[in-house]
Amino acid sequence: MMDALTELLLTISTAFLVPVILLLLFFFALTVAYLGGLIAEAITRWKYEKGFKKFVTALKASPDKRIRMEELPAVGGLQKKAFSSRSADREKLLDDIQIKSERILGRLMLGIRLGPILGLAGTLIPLGPALVALSTGDVAALSAKLVVAFTTTVLGLLVGGACFAMHSLRRRWYMQDLNDIEFVLSRID
């Protein structure tokens, strides 16, 4: 009876290996796409950031200065969304921008959490059949299962680590953007 249950558990867990590997590959592809988006955003920031930072610094130096929308420098990213909007409700505009930034960061959180989980699952699932192969003396099957186990671990950690780095950088960017946008909007007549 116990052998039948063990065999059933082994069959069920082994059935999950292909979906785990496919999900891991999907998240790896997403991570590469997110990295491309991060690079594109970094280029846009580099292009506009210097002028905008100079503008904000000058505005900070003049506490009583009021500005018009036409005086704003060219901007990109979240600033462009904020300053191109004709919404009179500044609170709603800031909330919308914060929601947009949280949506982008939320996608990266999936990679941070699911990458290592899928990598661990991809490690543990083939270990059962690898141990069976070891007990029967099938070294070729053992080594094949161990290769799958360790490569899924590496891929899962790579996805999690890359998403964590992108999340940290973007979170810092977006916090500064929101702060600057709120400051500039408070000075617009």
C-alpha angles and dihedrals in degrees: 000000000000092000090054092051092047090050090049092051091048091050093048095047092045090053088063094057097084095048090047092051092046092050090047091052089047091053090046090054090048090050091053089049091048089050089054090050090049091052091049091049091048090053091050091048092049089051097052106019100083094056093043094048090049089051093049092047091052090048091051090052090058106053095182098044117120122196140198125229090250091063094061116110122238110283140178138203119017093353091058090052091049099045098040091055117099092203113137092203104084094181091056091047092052091047091051092050091048091050090050092051092046090051091055092046091046091060090055090049088061090059092045092054105030099040095067092037092055090043091053092046089049088052099048100041097063093043092077094057089040090058090048089052090049092053091052094045095245099146094173092057090043093054092044091053092046091051090054091046096053098039092053089052092053093046092048092050091046091053092046095045096046092047090048092052092047091046092052093048095045093045090055091047094048095047089054091044093052091048092050094044092051091048094049093044090053089059098048117104 
